[in-house]
Amino acid sequence: SVRYLKELGVEVCFEREQLSTFSKEGELMLTILASFSQEESRSISENVKWGMQRKYVSGDATPWNKHVFGYRFDDTLKRYIPIPDEADAVREIFSMYLNGKSFRQIADNMNKKGIKTTNGCYFDKGTIGRIIGNEIYTGNILWQKKFVENHLTKIKKQNTGQLPMYVYHNCHEAVIEYDAFEKAKEIREERRQKYYRHIFGYRYDYETNQYFIIPEEAETI
């Protein structure tokens, strides 16, 4: 940018305006132009957000991700269509998780079978976690799970109540029963609670709500 060049000691001259970035007048012009640019960026961002909100409410929103593992988006039908092989893999992922397997164990299983992600990569814990937590496999879509808080940084943040979210039910064919999806959520939360409640040297007992010493760990402290 012009300001960056100025910081490097490079002078930029505007012939038509007869201004230099090294002059006071030039600095004032840069400040004014930067202000206009920021306001224009903010206005465009607000208009885009308003347009998206209208689509969410009217039900006309279309996903930006045309290939979710297990589905591809059909632009003609305006809905996700299951990809048989990938849909079978999704069912297996949920089945393994409901039967006590960890994200790592499931990822290892997918990789051993030679199954790749939508990007052609190996599965990892994060990929499995995103699949387990994605309601799209129940035939529903939850809109505005993330949002851009600042139009300048354009960094996406998780929507934890800052903005309304919109649920579209029965948008496409489900590959997972809703009850199975909800059960997976329960298991995930239980495991999360156990993870955060485990302190090295102690075991948390859920019936008595007390910590008990684990001898083999306590001896190493």
N, C-alpha and C positions, 0 to 999 in steps of 0.2 A: 504494500500500500504506500501512498504518498508519505504518510507519517513515518513509516518504517524506513523509507529512503532518507528522510530528514534526520532520523536518529543515527543513521550510518554516515551522516555528513554529506549526503548527496542532495544537491539543490535541484528542485524541479521548477521550471518557469512556465507560466501560462501566457502565451503570446497575446491571445485575444484580450485577456483581462489585464495584461501587463503587470502581472503579479509574480512574486517569487515566494517559495515556501520559507525562505530565510527572513522575509520581511514581516513586520507586525501585521500589515494588511493581509498578507498571505496566510498567516496563522489564523486570523479572524475568519477568512474565507473558508479555510479547512474546518474550523469549528462549526460554522453555519451549515456547510455541506454535510458534515457528519451528523448533525442534528436532524437535517431533512431526511438523510438516508435511514437513520434509526426509526424515525417516525413512519416512513414509508414501509419499512420492514415490519414494524408493529402493526400497521394497518392491514397489510397483506396477511399477516399471521392471524389476526382477529377475524378477517373475512373467511379465511380457510376454516378456522375453528367453527365459525357460525354455520358455514355450509355443511360441515361434517355433522354438527349437532342436528341440523334439519334432516339429514339423511338417516341418522340414527332413529329419530322420532318417527319418521315416515316409513321406515323399513326398507329404504332404497340403498343402504350402504353396501358396498362391495369390498371384499377383503383385498388387502395389498399382497398377501402371501398366497400365491396361486397353487403352491404345492406344499401341503402339510403332510408329514409322514402318515401314510394311510389313505390320503385323499389327493385329488387334483380338482381345481376349480374349473367348471365348464362355463365359459363366457356366454354360450348360447342359452343354456338352461338356467344360468345365474345361480348355480348351487354347486356344492362339493359332491364329487362322485368318488366312491371307494375304489381304490386300487387293490385288487384281490390279494396279491402276495403281501403287500404292505399291511393291509387290513388284518390278514391272518397273523402277522408278526405283532401287531398292536394287541390283538386278543391274547396272544401268548404272553406278552409283556404283563398285561393286567392279571392274567391267570397266575403267573409266577409270583407276582407281588402279593396277591391275595393269599398265596400259599406259603408266605413267609420269606421269600427270597429278597435280598437287598438290591439296591440299584446297581451296585458293582457286579453282583452275581448275574443279574439279568443282562447287563451290558456285555459281560464276558460271554454269555450264552449266545447273544446275537452276533457277536464278532466271530465266535467259533463256527457259526453257521454261514458266515460270509455275507450276512445281511448288512447293507450300508444305509447311512442316513440319507436324507434328501440331497445333501451336499456331496454325497459319495464318500463320506468319512466314516471312521469307526465310531461305534457307540461308546459313550462314557456315562458316568453317574448323572451329570447335568442333563444329558439328552433324555435319559429314562425318566428323570424327575419331571421334565417339561411334558412328556407324553402322559405320565400318570396324572398330572394336574391340569390337563387340557380338556375342557368340557366339550370340545368339538366332536369328540368320539361318541358322545351320547346323542348326537344329532342336533345339538343346540350351539349357538354362538353367543359369546359374551363380548360386547363391544366396549371400547374405551377402557381396557385394562391398564393401558399406559397412556401418558399424555406428555406434551412438551410444555414445561412450565415457563421457560424463558425463550422468547423468540430470537434472542441473540445467540445464546449457547446452543439451542436446539437439542438439548440433552433430554432423552425420554426418561420419565420417572414412573414408578409403579403407582397406579391409582389406588390409594387406600382410603378413599372417601372424599378426596378433594373435589372430584367431579362425579356426576351421575354415571352409572353404567347401565347398559341396555342389553337385555337378554332376548334373543330370538329363539323360539322353541320350534322343534321339528322342522328345521331348515333343510335337512338332507338325511340320507340314510345313516342310522347309527350303526357303529360296529361294536359298541360296548353298551350293555344294559346300564340304565341310570343308577340302579341299586348297587351295581358292582363299582361304578365310579365313586359313589358316595362312601362305600365301604373302604375303598382305597384311600380316600381322604381321611377317614377316621384312623386307619392304620398309620398313615403318614404322620398325623398329629400325635398319636400315641408314641411313635418312635422318636419324634422330635422332643417330646416332653421327657422321655427316658434319657435321651442324649444329654439334654441340658441339666438333668437332675443327677447325673452320674459324676461324682467327684472322686478323683483317684484316691484309693484307700477306703472308700465307703460305698455301700450299696443302699439305694433308696427303696424302702418297703412301702408299697402303695396302700396296703391294708392298714398299717399302723401310722402311716405318714411320718416315719422316722428313718434316720440314717443308721446303718449298721456297719461295723468295721469289716473290711475284707482282709483277713490276716496276711495273705501272700502279697498283697499290694502295700499294706501298712508297714510291713517289715522293711520295705525298700525306701521308705520315706526318711 
